[in-house]
Amino acid sequence: MTPKERVLLSLSHEEPDRVPIGEWGYGKEIINPAIQPEMKIIQLKKRYGKNITLWGGVPAGDLITSSPEQVRKSAEMHLRACKPGGGYIFGTSHSIMPGARYENYLAMLEAHKTFGRYD
């Protein structure tokens, strides 16, 4: 079973379009677990982090409903959990949605500046 098949099986998806997967020429597959609970990407990193690249993190809805401090803490949590060892593209769990508060988006970017650097 390929890493892609194991990930899809672990997510219990029968429709591949619900978990976009692409190969960007780096020899790794990129998984964006869009619209999944926010902890799913951390679980995927722990289980498959050496075989795939993950893209996502901060739940997109948090940019609408949460405070800037909550968004910053979420961003920090995802960066600290998913960044080690590489293979992580930080962002939201989906696209930036209408209604996202600008101050929340800035809080996410500030967290990325603070915690997102690879040394």
C-alpha positions in Angstrom: 0.0 0.0 0.0 1.4 3.4 -0.9 1.7 6.3 1.6 -1.2 8.0 -0.3 -3.4 5.0 0.1 -2.6 4.6 3.8 -3.4 8.3 4.4 -6.7 8.0 2.5 -7.6 4.8 4.4 -6.8 6.4 7.7 -9.0 9.3 7.0 -11.8 7.0 5.9 -12.4 8.9 2.7 -14.0 7.2 -0.3 -14.0 10.3 -2.4 -10.5 11.4 -3.2 -11.6 14.9 -4.1 -12.4 15.6 -0.4 -8.6 15.4 0.3 -6.7 17.2 -2.5 -3.5 15.4 -3.2 -0.9 16.6 -5.6 2.7 16.0 -6.5 4.8 19.1 -6.9 8.0 17.6 -8.2 9.7 17.2 -4.8 9.3 13.4 -4.6 6.7 13.8 -1.9 2.9 14.0 -2.0 1.2 17.0 -0.6 -1.9 16.4 1.6 -4.3 19.2 2.4 -6.9 17.7 4.8 -9.4 20.5 4.0 -12.4 20.9 6.2 -11.1 18.3 8.7 -11.0 18.9 12.4 -8.0 21.0 13.3 -6.2 18.2 15.1 -6.2 15.9 12.1 -3.2 17.5 10.5 -1.2 17.0 13.7 -2.1 13.4 13.8 -1.1 13.0 10.1 2.3 14.6 10.8 3.0 12.2 13.6 1.9 9.2 11.5 3.2 10.0 8.0 5.4 13.1 8.4 8.5 11.5 6.8 6.5 10.3 3.7 4.3 13.3 2.8 4.1 17.0 2.9 1.2 18.6 4.8 -0.5 21.8 3.9 -2.8 23.6 6.3 -3.2 24.2 10.0 -5.3 27.0 11.4 -9.0 26.2 11.0 -10.3 28.6 8.4 -13.4 29.3 10.4 -11.3 30.6 13.3 -10.4 33.6 11.2 -14.1 34.5 11.4 -15.2 33.4 14.9 -12.1 33.5 17.1 -10.1 36.3 18.8 -6.7 37.3 17.4 -5.1 35.7 20.5 -6.9 32.4 19.9 -5.8 32.4 16.2 -2.2 33.1 17.3 -2.3 30.2 19.8 -3.7 27.9 17.2 -1.1 29.0 14.6 1.7 28.4 17.2 0.4 25.0 18.1 0.2 23.9 14.4 3.7 25.3 13.6 5.3 23.7 16.7 3.6 20.3 15.9 4.0 20.2 12.1 7.2 22.1 11.3 9.8 19.7 12.9 11.5 17.6 10.2 10.2 19.7 7.3 7.4 18.7 5.0 5.0 21.3 6.2 3.3 24.2 4.4 1.7 26.5 6.9 -1.7 28.0 6.2 -5.4 27.7 7.0 -7.3 24.4 6.7 -9.0 25.8 3.6 -9.1 29.1 1.7 -9.5 32.4 3.5 -13.3 32.7 3.7 -15.5 35.7 3.3 -16.0 37.2 6.7 -12.5 36.5 7.9 -11.5 39.3 10.3 -8.4 41.2 9.1 -6.9 41.3 12.7 -7.2 37.5 12.9 -5.4 37.1 9.6 -2.6 39.4 10.8 -2.4 37.4 14.1 -1.9 34.2 12.0 0.8 35.9 9.9 2.6 37.3 13.0 2.6 33.8 14.6 4.2 32.5 11.4 6.9 35.2 11.5 7.6 34.2 15.2 7.3 30.4 15.1 7.6 29.5 11.4 11.3 29.9 10.7 13.5 26.9 10.0 16.9 27.4 11.6 
